[in-house]
Amino acid sequence: MENPDDLVGMIDECIKLLDENVDILNDIDYSLESQKEDVMITDLTKNDLVNMAHEVSDSSRIKRAESDFVRRLIEKKSD
């Protein structure tokens, strides 16, 4: 069986690696999900475009908040 300190070190390295790449992973996930929703809409009004811009902005903030929450949760568990 491995030394417990080695296991703790490996877990810490994994947490660091995930923390460094969480934004990239979220972007990939978001891209994959948004590709499923790609539909051409032709008769949009200015209000529709403004509403869509707000939705994208809100979605980005939510994704960032989720990412930050998960990072803090992982950091808390590693302490």
C-alpha positions in Angstrom: 0.0 0.0 0.0 1.2 3.5 -0.8 2.3 6.0 1.8 -0.8 8.1 2.9 1.3 11.3 2.3 1.8 10.2 -1.3 -1.9 9.8 -1.7 -2.6 13.2 -0.2 0.0 14.7 -2.5 -1.6 13.0 -5.5 -5.1 14.3 -4.5 -3.7 17.8 -4.0 -2.1 17.7 -7.5 -5.5 16.5 -9.0 -7.3 19.3 -7.3 -4.8 21.9 -8.6 -5.1 20.5 -12.1 -8.9 20.6 -12.0 -8.9 24.1 -10.5 -6.5 25.4 -13.3 -8.7 23.9 -16.0 -12.3 24.3 -14.7 -12.9 27.3 -16.9 -11.8 25.4 -20.0 -14.0 22.5 -19.0 -17.0 24.8 -18.5 -16.4 26.4 -21.9 -16.3 23.0 -23.6 -19.4 21.9 -21.8 -21.2 25.1 -22.7 -20.1 24.8 -26.3 -21.4 21.3 -26.6 -24.7 22.2 -25.0 -25.1 25.3 -27.1 -24.5 23.4 -30.3 -27.5 21.3 -29.5 -29.6 24.5 -29.5 -28.3 26.0 -32.7 -31.4 26.8 -34.7 -31.6 29.5 -37.4 -34.2 32.2 -36.5 -34.8 34.8 -39.2 -37.4 37.3 -38.0 -35.9 38.7 -34.9 -36.7 42.2 -33.6 -34.3 44.5 -31.8 -36.1 43.5 -28.5 -35.5 39.9 -29.3 -31.8 40.6 -29.8 -31.5 42.6 -26.6 -33.3 39.8 -24.6 -30.9 37.2 -26.1 -27.9 39.3 -25.1 -29.2 39.6 -21.6 -29.8 35.8 -21.5 -26.2 35.1 -22.7 -24.8 37.5 -20.1 -26.9 35.9 -17.3 -25.9 32.4 -18.4 -22.2 33.4 -18.4 -22.5 34.8 -14.9 -24.3 31.6 -13.7 -21.6 29.4 -15.2 -18.9 31.5 -13.6 -20.7 31.4 -10.2 -21.1 27.6 -10.5 -17.4 27.2 -11.3 -16.3 29.4 -8.4 -18.6 27.5 -6.1 -17.2 24.2 -7.1 -13.6 25.5 -6.8 -14.3 26.8 -3.2 -16.0 23.5 -2.3 -13.0 21.5 -3.5 -10.6 23.8 -1.7 -12.7 23.5 1.5 -12.6 19.7 1.3 -8.9 19.7 0.7 -8.2 21.7 3.9 
